[in-house]
């Protein structure tokens, strides 16, 4: 194949233009004005302006398609539900405005108990879970019994369903009639929640501790720190930072499961809804309680997503975890 002299020169010029465009795309646009000219006199190339227009048009088209598909899906679901033969009866039983207004204040009053349980049990779970995780990672033969007990604890309570644990603690402990032991269903329910969730959190902490490279501990020891000081000042801070997203997810689950303490008679949001539903034979209070829990959970869920995305960006950029 014959190649003319002008072709290499043209190819070299195209490569230079592509390199210049790539450099322009990576440059910051903080000083750009609305007329396309930046504060330092830079004028974007036509290729870059065309690319930006294409990207904006593509983003608008994607937004329009997403909105349209959402509206179509919502309309189809609405027609399917409303067109069902039993919809009138279902609407009266589960979506009654009268019983919703009656249940809402009572459910909110009971929700305060769920919030207090979340705060107290959340702190207890983090502390107990950390202690169990540290016990499972202790080194040396002298700590073997402690490691076995910690492993048995996590295996047992992770395998035991939470509802059964609640029944055993809330209903079984009062049956023993032990002197000085409380029979308050709120305290007993909180104890059961702490026992179960501390097993899950302990495994999260243990995974974080084991994810820290051994060189970190070795470097701390070479600086004169003892094993306990290295664990406290070097290993644990890194482990906790790395495990923040799964810890927040466990707290979200704990927030929802605080409603299970109602099986012992504690009047929380779920129990308040159950009382009204039992008296009226209408299940709208359960819908109200469910929506209240969803409204309480969504902010923490979005916060968890934000923390996870932020840590992923830091990891991708080589930042500290």
C-alpha positions in Angstrom: 0.0 0.0 0.0 1.3 3.4 -0.9 1.4 6.1 1.7 1.9 9.8 0.8 4.1 12.2 2.7 1.2 14.3 4.0 -0.6 11.5 5.8 1.8 11.1 8.7 1.7 14.8 9.3 -2.1 14.8 9.4 -2.2 11.9 11.7 0.3 13.6 14.1 -1.9 16.7 14.1 -5.0 14.7 14.9 -3.2 13.0 17.8 -2.2 16.4 19.1 -5.8 17.6 18.9 -7.1 14.6 20.7 -4.5 15.0 23.4 -5.4 18.7 23.8 -9.1 17.8 24.0 -8.4 15.1 26.6 -6.4 17.7 28.6 -9.3 20.2 28.3 -11.8 17.6 29.5 -9.8 16.9 32.6 -9.3 20.6 33.5 -11.4 22.2 36.1 -14.3 24.4 35.0 -14.6 26.5 38.2 -13.5 29.7 36.4 -15.7 29.2 33.3 -18.2 31.9 32.5 -21.6 31.4 30.9 -20.4 32.4 27.4 -18.0 29.5 27.3 -14.9 31.6 28.1 -13.1 30.9 31.4 -11.8 33.6 33.7 -8.3 33.1 32.4 -9.3 33.6 28.8 -9.5 29.9 27.8 -11.9 29.2 24.9 -13.2 25.6 24.7 -12.7 23.9 21.3 -15.7 23.2 19.1 -15.1 19.4 19.6 -15.4 19.8 23.3 -18.5 22.0 23.1 -20.2 19.5 20.7 -19.3 16.7 23.1 -20.8 18.6 26.1 -24.0 19.3 24.1 -24.3 15.6 23.2 -23.8 14.6 26.8 -26.5 17.1 28.0 -28.9 15.9 25.4 -28.2 12.3 26.3 -28.8 13.0 30.0 -32.1 14.8 29.2 -33.2 11.8 27.1 -32.3 9.3 29.8 -34.2 11.3 32.4 -37.3 11.5 30.2 -37.2 7.8 29.5 -36.8 7.0 33.2 -39.7 9.3 34.1 -42.0 7.8 31.4 -41.2 4.2 32.4 -41.9 5.0 36.0 -45.3 6.6 35.2 -46.2 3.6 33.0 -45.2 1.1 35.7 -47.1 3.0 38.4 -50.2 3.3 36.2 -50.2 -0.4 35.4 -49.8 -1.3 39.1 -52.6 1.0 40.0 -55.0 -0.4 37.4 -54.1 -4.0 38.5 -54.7 -3.3 42.2 -57.8 -1.2 41.8 -59.3 -3.5 39.2 -59.0 -6.5 41.4 -62.3 -8.0 42.5 -61.6 -7.7 46.2 -60.2 -4.2 46.1 -63.2 -2.4 47.7 -63.1 -4.8 50.7 -59.3 -4.5 50.9 -59.4 -0.7 50.8 -61.9 -0.6 53.6 -59.9 -3.1 55.8 -56.4 -1.8 55.2 -56.7 1.8 54.0 -59.4 3.4 56.1 -58.8 7.1 56.6 -60.9 7.0 59.8 -58.8 4.4 61.5 -55.6 5.9 60.2 -56.4 9.2 62.0 -57.2 7.3 65.1 -54.1 5.1 65.1 -51.5 7.7 64.1 -51.2 9.5 67.5 -51.1 6.2 69.4 -48.5 4.7 67.1 -46.3 7.8 67.4 -46.5 7.6 71.2 -45.4 4.0 71.1 -42.7 4.8 68.6 -40.8 6.7 71.3 -40.2 3.4 73.0 -38.7 1.9 69.9 -36.4 4.9 69.5 -35.2 4.6 73.1 -34.6 0.9 72.6 -32.6 1.6 69.5 -30.4 4.1 71.3 -29.7 2.0 74.4 -29.5 -1.4 72.6 -27.3 0.2 69.8 -24.7 1.3 72.3 -24.8 -2.0 74.2 -24.5 -4.0 70.9 -21.5 -2.0 69.8 -19.7 -2.4 73.1 -20.4 -6.1 73.6 -19.8 -6.9 69.9 -16.4 -5.2 70.1 -15.4 -7.1 73.3 -16.4 -10.4 71.7 -14.5 -9.6 68.5 -11.4 -8.7 70.4 -11.7 -11.9 72.5 -11.9 -14.0 69.2 -8.7 -12.4 67.9 -6.6 -12.7 71.0 -3.4 -14.6 70.4 -1.6 -17.2 72.5 -2.6 -20.5 74.0 -3.6 -19.0 77.3 -6.5 -17.3 75.6 -7.8 -20.4 73.9 -10.8 -20.9 76.3 -11.8 -17.3 75.8 -11.7 -17.7 72.0 -13.8 -20.8 72.2 -16.4 -19.1 74.4 -16.6 -16.1 72.0 -16.9 -18.4 69.0 -19.6 -20.5 70.7 -21.5 -17.3 71.6 -21.5 -15.9 68.0 -22.4 -19.3 66.5 -25.3 -19.8 68.9 -26.9 -16.4 68.7 -26.4 -16.0 65.0 -28.1 -19.4 64.4 -31.0 -18.8 66.9 -33.9 -16.9 65.3 -34.5 -13.6 67.0 -38.2 -14.3 67.6 -37.3 -17.5 69.5 -34.7 -15.6 71.5 -37.2 -13.0 72.4 -39.7 -15.6 73.5 -37.2 -17.4 75.6 -35.9 -14.3 77.4 -39.2 -12.3 77.7 -41.4 -15.3 78.7 -38.8 -17.7 80.2 -36.9 -15.4 82.6 -40.1 -14.3 84.5 -41.1 -18.0 84.8 -37.9 -18.7 86.8 -39.0 -16.3 89.6 -35.5 -15.3 90.3 -34.9 -12.8 93.1 -33.7 -9.4 91.9 -34.2 -10.2 88.2 -36.5 -7.8 86.4 -39.7 -9.0 84.7 -40.1 -5.8 82.7 -40.8 -6.8 79.1 -39.0 -3.7 77.8 -35.8 -4.6 79.6 -36.0 -8.2 78.8 -36.8 -7.5 75.1 -33.9 -5.1 74.9 -31.6 -7.8 76.4 -32.7 -10.3 73.8 -32.1 -7.8 71.0 -28.6 -7.1 72.4 -27.7 -10.8 72.7 -28.6 -11.5 69.1 -27.3 -8.4 67.4 -24.0 -8.3 69.4 -23.2 -11.7 67.7 -23.6 -10.2 64.3 -21.7 -7.0 65.1 -18.9 -9.1 66.7 -18.4 -10.8 63.3 -18.3 -7.5 61.6 -15.7 -6.1 64.0 -13.7 -9.3 63.7 -13.7 -9.1 59.9 -12.4 -5.5 60.2 -9.7 -6.5 62.6 -8.5 -9.3 60.4 -8.5 -7.1 57.3 -5.8 -4.9 58.8 -2.5 -6.1 57.4 -0.1 -7.7 60.0 2.6 -5.2 59.1 0.5 -2.5 60.8 0.8 -4.4 64.1 4.4 -5.2 63.5 5.2 -1.6 62.8 3.5 -0.5 66.0 5.4 -3.1 68.0 8.7 -1.9 66.5 7.9 1.6 67.8 7.7 0.2 71.3 4.0 -0.2 71.7 2.7 -3.2 73.6 0.2 -5.7 72.0 -2.7 -4.0 73.8 -1.5 -0.5 72.7 -1.1 -1.6 69.1 -4.6 -3.1 69.1 -6.1 0.0 70.7 -4.3 2.8 68.8 -3.4 1.1 65.4 -5.6 -1.9 64.6 -9.0 -1.0 66.0 -9.2 2.5 64.5 -8.5 1.1 61.0 -10.9 -1.8 61.5 -13.8 0.4 62.7 -13.4 2.8 59.8 -13.5 0.0 57.3 -16.6 -1.6 58.8 -18.7 1.5 59.1 -21.2 0.6 56.3 -22.0 -2.9 57.5 -22.3 -1.6 61.1 -24.8 1.0 60.0 -26.8 -1.7 58.1 -27.0 -3.7 61.3 -28.2 -0.7 63.2 -30.9 -0.2 60.5 -32.0 -3.8 61.1 -32.0 -3.3 64.8 -34.2 -0.2 64.4 -36.9 -2.3 62.7 -36.6 -5.3 65.0 -37.3 -3.2 68.1 -40.9 -3.7 67.1 -40.7 -7.3 68.1 -40.5 -6.5 71.8 -44.3 -6.2 71.6 -44.6 -10.0 71.9 -44.0 -9.5 75.6 -46.7 -6.9 76.1 -44.6 -3.8 75.8 -46.7 -1.0 74.2 -44.5 0.2 71.4 -45.7 1.3 67.9 -46.5 -2.2 66.8 -48.4 -3.0 70.0 -50.3 0.2 69.9 -51.4 -0.6 66.3 -52.3 -4.2 67.4 -54.5 -2.9 70.2 -56.5 -0.6 67.9 -56.7 -3.4 65.2 -58.0 -5.9 67.8 -60.7 -3.6 69.0 -61.9 -2.4 65.6 -61.1 -5.5 63.5 -59.5 -3.2 61.0 -55.9 -3.6 59.9 -55.2 0.0 58.9 -53.2 0.7 62.1 -50.7 -1.9 61.0 -50.2 0.0 57.7 -49.7 3.2 59.7 -47.2 1.6 62.0 -45.3 0.1 59.0 -45.2 3.5 57.2 -43.9 5.2 60.4 -41.1 2.6 60.6 -40.2 3.1 56.9 -40.1 6.9 57.5 -37.8 6.3 60.4 -35.5 3.9 58.6 -35.1 5.8 55.2 -32.8 8.6 56.6 -30.4 6.1 58.2 -30.5 3.9 55.0 -29.6 6.9 52.8 -26.9 7.9 55.3 -25.5 4.4 55.1 -25.5 4.6 51.3 -23.7 8.0 51.4 -21.0 6.7 53.7 -20.5 3.6 51.6 -20.2 5.7 48.4 -17.8 8.1 50.1 -15.6 5.3 51.3 -15.6 3.7 47.9 -14.5 7.0 46.3 -11.7 7.3 48.8 -10.6 3.8 48.2 -10.6 4.3 44.4 -8.6 7.5 44.8 -6.1 5.9 47.1 -7.3 7.8 50.2 -7.3 6.7 53.8 -10.1 4.3 54.9 
